Amino acid sequence: MYLCNAITMFTRYMKKAVFPGSFDPITLGHVDIINRGVTLFDEIIIAIGENSSKDFMFSLEQRINFIERKFKDNPKVRVMNYSGLTIDFCKEVGVDFILRGLRNPVDFEFEKAMAQTNRHLSALETVFLLTSSQTSFISSSIVREIISHGGDFKKLVPNSVSL
Protein backbone atom coordinates (compact mmCIF):
# COMPACT_ATOMS: atom_id res chain seq x y z
CA MET A 1 0.00 0.00 0.00
CA TYR A 2 2.74 2.45 0.97
CA LEU A 3 4.81 1.55 -2.09
CA CYS A 4 1.81 2.12 -4.36
CA ASN A 5 1.17 5.52 -2.77
CA ALA A 6 4.84 6.45 -3.10
CA ILE A 7 4.88 5.49 -6.78
CA THR A 8 1.68 7.46 -7.40
CA MET A 9 3.09 10.52 -5.62
CA PHE A 10 6.41 10.25 -7.49
CA THR A 11 4.81 9.97 -10.93
CA ARG A 12 2.46 12.82 -10.10
CA TYR A 13 5.38 15.15 -9.45
CA MET A 14 7.44 14.01 -12.40
CA LYS A 15 7.65 16.68 -15.06
CA LYS A 16 6.65 15.02 -18.31
CA ALA A 17 6.17 16.58 -21.72
CA VAL A 18 4.56 15.46 -24.94
CA PHE A 19 6.44 16.28 -28.12
CA PRO A 20 3.76 15.84 -30.80
CA GLY A 21 4.27 15.58 -34.53
CA SER A 22 4.05 13.35 -37.55
CA PHE A 23 7.83 12.68 -37.63
CA ASP A 24 7.65 11.69 -41.31
CA PRO A 25 10.59 11.19 -40.90
CA ILE A 26 12.26 12.27 -37.66
CA THR A 27 15.00 14.80 -38.46
CA LEU A 28 18.12 16.05 -36.72
CA GLY A 29 16.08 19.13 -35.80
CA HIS A 30 13.64 16.92 -33.88
CA VAL A 31 16.55 15.09 -32.26
CA ASP A 32 18.05 18.42 -31.16
CA ILE A 33 14.79 19.47 -29.47
CA ILE A 34 14.34 16.06 -27.80
CA ASN A 35 17.93 15.95 -26.53
CA ARG A 36 17.60 19.39 -25.00
CA GLY A 37 14.09 18.67 -23.74
CA VAL A 38 15.22 15.69 -21.66
CA THR A 39 17.40 18.09 -19.67
CA LEU A 40 14.25 19.99 -18.66
CA PHE A 41 11.81 17.12 -18.14
CA ASP A 42 11.90 13.76 -16.42
CA GLU A 43 10.27 12.15 -19.44
CA ILE A 44 9.53 13.12 -23.04
CA ILE A 45 6.74 11.27 -24.81
CA ILE A 46 7.25 11.54 -28.54
CA ALA A 47 3.65 11.43 -29.69
CA ILE A 48 3.12 10.50 -33.31
CA GLY A 49 -0.20 11.89 -34.42
CA GLU A 50 -2.33 9.81 -36.75
CA ASN A 51 -4.02 11.81 -39.47
CA SER A 52 -6.10 9.81 -41.95
CA SER A 53 -6.29 12.73 -44.38
CA LYS A 54 -2.51 13.00 -44.71
CA ASP A 55 -0.38 10.87 -47.01
CA PHE A 56 2.75 9.74 -45.22
CA MET A 57 5.99 8.68 -46.89
CA PHE A 58 6.79 6.31 -44.01
CA SER A 59 4.33 4.02 -42.26
CA LEU A 60 3.48 4.54 -38.60
CA GLU A 61 5.48 1.41 -37.76
CA GLN A 62 8.55 2.73 -39.62
CA ARG A 63 8.35 6.11 -37.89
CA ILE A 64 8.03 4.48 -34.46
CA ASN A 65 10.97 2.21 -35.30
CA PHE A 66 13.17 5.14 -36.45
CA ILE A 67 12.55 6.98 -33.19
CA GLU A 68 12.84 3.97 -30.88
CA ARG A 69 16.14 2.94 -32.48
CA LYS A 70 17.51 6.47 -32.15
CA PHE A 71 16.59 6.78 -28.47
CA LYS A 72 16.96 3.13 -27.41
CA ASP A 73 19.58 4.06 -24.81
CA ASN A 74 17.63 6.96 -23.31
CA PRO A 75 15.11 5.81 -20.69
CA LYS A 76 13.67 9.33 -20.51
CA VAL A 77 12.25 9.07 -24.04
CA ARG A 78 9.12 7.09 -24.88
CA VAL A 79 7.27 6.80 -28.21
CA MET A 80 3.49 6.56 -28.50
CA ASN A 81 0.95 7.20 -31.22
CA TYR A 82 -2.42 8.85 -30.89
CA SER A 83 -5.36 10.19 -32.85
CA GLY A 84 -7.54 13.15 -32.04
CA LEU A 85 -6.60 16.30 -30.19
CA THR A 86 -3.18 16.58 -28.59
CA ILE A 87 -4.73 18.07 -25.44
CA ASP A 88 -6.92 14.98 -25.05
CA PHE A 89 -3.89 12.72 -25.46
CA CYS A 90 -2.01 14.76 -22.85
CA LYS A 91 -4.88 14.32 -20.38
CA GLU A 92 -5.01 10.59 -21.15
CA VAL A 93 -1.31 10.10 -20.31
CA GLY A 94 -1.23 12.59 -17.43
CA VAL A 95 1.07 15.19 -18.97
CA ASP A 96 0.94 18.93 -18.20
CA PHE A 97 3.43 20.19 -20.81
CA ILE A 98 3.70 20.22 -24.58
CA LEU A 99 7.19 20.62 -26.02
CA ARG A 100 7.56 22.37 -29.37
CA GLY A 101 10.52 23.45 -31.47
CA LEU A 102 10.72 26.78 -33.27
CA ARG A 103 12.80 27.23 -36.42
CA ASN A 104 11.69 30.65 -37.61
CA PRO A 105 9.11 33.46 -37.18
CA VAL A 106 6.52 31.59 -39.27
CA ASP A 107 6.77 28.62 -36.88
CA PHE A 108 6.44 31.00 -33.95
CA GLU A 109 3.20 32.58 -35.18
CA PHE A 110 1.58 29.21 -35.87
CA GLU A 111 2.82 27.63 -32.63
CA LYS A 112 1.82 30.67 -30.56
CA ALA A 113 -1.77 30.45 -31.83
CA MET A 114 -1.83 26.71 -31.13
CA ALA A 115 -0.38 27.15 -27.63
CA GLN A 116 -2.88 29.88 -26.79
CA THR A 117 -5.75 27.71 -28.03
CA ASN A 118 -4.51 24.72 -26.02
CA ARG A 119 -4.13 26.92 -22.93
CA HIS A 120 -7.66 28.27 -23.42
CA LEU A 121 -9.10 24.75 -23.70
CA SER A 122 -7.01 23.08 -20.99
CA ALA A 123 -4.43 23.67 -18.27
CA LEU A 124 -1.57 22.63 -20.55
CA GLU A 125 1.54 24.76 -20.82
CA THR A 126 3.59 24.80 -24.01
CA VAL A 127 7.36 25.04 -23.73
CA PHE A 128 9.18 26.34 -26.81
CA LEU A 129 12.79 25.58 -27.63
CA LEU A 130 14.58 27.32 -30.48
CA THR A 131 16.27 24.92 -32.84
CA SER A 132 20.02 25.14 -33.04
CA SER A 133 21.47 27.11 -35.93
CA GLN A 134 22.88 23.84 -37.34
CA THR A 135 19.40 22.33 -37.70
CA SER A 136 17.05 25.31 -38.10
CA PHE A 137 16.73 24.82 -41.87
CA ILE A 138 15.71 21.15 -41.65
CA SER A 139 12.09 20.07 -41.96
CA SER A 140 10.48 16.71 -42.62
CA SER A 141 8.92 18.22 -45.76
CA ILE A 142 12.35 19.11 -47.14
CA VAL A 143 13.67 15.65 -46.29
CA ARG A 144 10.72 13.97 -48.04
CA GLU A 145 11.28 16.15 -51.12
CA ILE A 146 14.96 15.18 -51.23
CA ILE A 147 14.08 11.48 -50.84
CA SER A 148 11.40 11.64 -53.55
CA HIS A 149 14.02 12.93 -56.01
CA GLY A 150 16.67 10.40 -55.02
CA GLY A 151 18.86 12.92 -53.22
CA ASP A 152 21.21 12.34 -50.31
CA PHE A 153 19.11 12.97 -47.19
CA LYS A 154 21.38 11.21 -44.67
CA LYS A 155 22.95 14.43 -43.33
CA LEU A 156 19.49 15.67 -42.25
CA VAL A 157 18.21 12.66 -40.29
CA PRO A 158 19.55 10.35 -37.57
CA ASN A 159 21.23 7.10 -38.67
CA SER A 160 18.13 5.19 -37.56
CA VAL A 161 16.19 6.52 -40.59
CA SER A 162 16.52 4.23 -43.58
CA LEU A 163 14.63 3.49 -46.79
C-alpha positions in Angstrom: 0.0 0.0 0.0 2.7 2.4 1.0 4.8 1.5 -2.1 1.8 2.1 -4.4 1.2 5.5 -2.8 4.8 6.5 -3.1 4.9 5.5 -6.8 1.7 7.5 -7.4 3.1 10.5 -5.6 6.4 10.2 -7.5 4.8 10.0 -10.9 2.5 12.8 -10.1 5.4 15.2 -9.5 7.4 14.0 -12.4 7.7 16.7 -15.1 6.6 15.0 -18.3 6.2 16.6 -21.7 4.6 15.5 -24.9 6.4 16.3 -28.1 3.8 15.8 -30.8 4.3 15.6 -34.5 4.1 13.3 -37.6 7.8 12.7 -37.6 7.6 11.7 -41.3 10.6 11.2 -40.9 12.3 12.3 -37.7 15.0 14.8 -38.5 18.1 16.0 -36.7 16.1 19.1 -35.8 13.6 16.9 -33.9 16.6 15.1 -32.3 18.0 18.4 -31.2 14.8 19.5 -29.5 14.3 16.1 -27.8 17.9 15.9 -26.5 17.6 19.4 -25.0 14.1 18.7 -23.7 15.2 15.7 -21.7 17.4 18.1 -19.7 14.3 20.0 -18.7 11.8 17.1 -18.1 11.9 13.8 -16.4 10.3 12.1 -19.4 9.5 13.1 -23.0 6.7 11.3 -24.8 7.3 11.5 -28.5 3.7 11.4 -29.7 3.1 10.5 -33.3 -0.2 11.9 -34.4 -2.3 9.8 -36.8 -4.0 11.8 -39.5 -6.1 9.8 -41.9 -6.3 12.7 -44.4 -2.5 13.0 -44.7 -0.4 10.9 -47.0 2.7 9.7 -45.2 6.0 8.7 -46.9 6.8 6.3 -44.0 4.3 4.0 -42.3 3.5 4.5 -38.6 5.5 1.4 -37.8 8.5 2.7 -39.6 8.3 6.1 -37.9 8.0 4.5 -34.5 11.0 2.2 -35.3 13.2 5.1 -36.5 12.5 7.0 -33.2 12.8 4.0 -30.9 16.1 2.9 -32.5 17.5 6.5 -32.1 16.6 6.8 -28.5 17.0 3.1 -27.4 19.6 4.1 -24.8 17.6 7.0 -23.3 15.1 5.8 -20.7 13.7 9.3 -20.5 12.2 9.1 -24.0 9.1 7.1 -24.9 7.3 6.8 -28.2 3.5 6.6 -28.5 1.0 7.2 -31.2 -2.4 8.9 -30.9 -5.4 10.2 -32.8 -7.5 13.2 -32.0 -6.6 16.3 -30.2 -3.2 16.6 -28.6 -4.7 18.1 -25.4 -6.9 15.0 -25.1 -3.9 12.7 -25.5 -2.0 14.8 -22.8 -4.9 14.3 -20.4 -5.0 10.6 -21.1 -1.3 10.1 -20.3 -1.2 12.6 -17.4 1.1 15.2 -19.0 0.9 18.9 -18.2 3.4 20.2 -20.8 3.7 20.2 -24.6 7.2 20.6 -26.0 7.6 22.4 -29.4 10.5 23.5 -31.5 10.7 26.8 -33.3 12.8 27.2 -36.4 11.7 30.7 -37.6 9.1 33.5 -37.2 6.5 31.6 -39.3 6.8 28.6 -36.9 6.4 31.0 -33.9 3.2 32.6 -35.2 1.6 29.2 -35.9 2.8 27.6 -32.6 1.8 30.7 -30.6 -1.8 30.5 -31.8 -1.8 26.7 -31.1 -0.4 27.1 -27.6 -2.9 29.9 -26.8 -5.8 27.7 -28.0 -4.5 24.7 -26.0 -4.1 26.9 -22.9 -7.7 28.3 -23.4 -9.1 24.7 -23.7 -7.0 23.1 -21.0 -4.4 23.7 -18.3 -1.6 22.6 -20.5 1.5 24.8 -20.8 3.6 24.8 -24.0 7.4 25.0 -23.7 9.2 26.3 -26.8 12.8 25.6 -27.6 14.6 27.3 -30.5 16.3 24.9 -32.8 20.0 25.1 -33.0 21.5 27.1 -35.9 22.9 23.8 -37.3 19.4 22.3 -37.7 17.1 25.3 -38.1 16.7 24.8 -41.9 15.7 21.2 -41.7 12.1 20.1 -42.0 10.5 16.7 -42.6 8.9 18.2 -45.8 12.3 19.1 -47.1 13.7 15.6 -46.3 10.7 14.0 -48.0 11.3 16.2 -51.1 15.0 15.2 -51.2 14.1 11.5 -50.8 11.4 11.6 -53.6 14.0 12.9 -56.0 16.7 10.4 -55.0 18.9 12.9 -53.2 21.2 12.3 -50.3 19.1 13.0 -47.2 21.4 11.2 -44.7 23.0 14.4 -43.3 19.5 15.7 -42.2 18.2 12.7 -40.3 19.6 10.3 -37.6 21.2 7.1 -38.7 18.1 5.2 -37.6 16.2 6.5 -40.6 16.5 4.2 -43.6 14.6 3.5 -46.8 
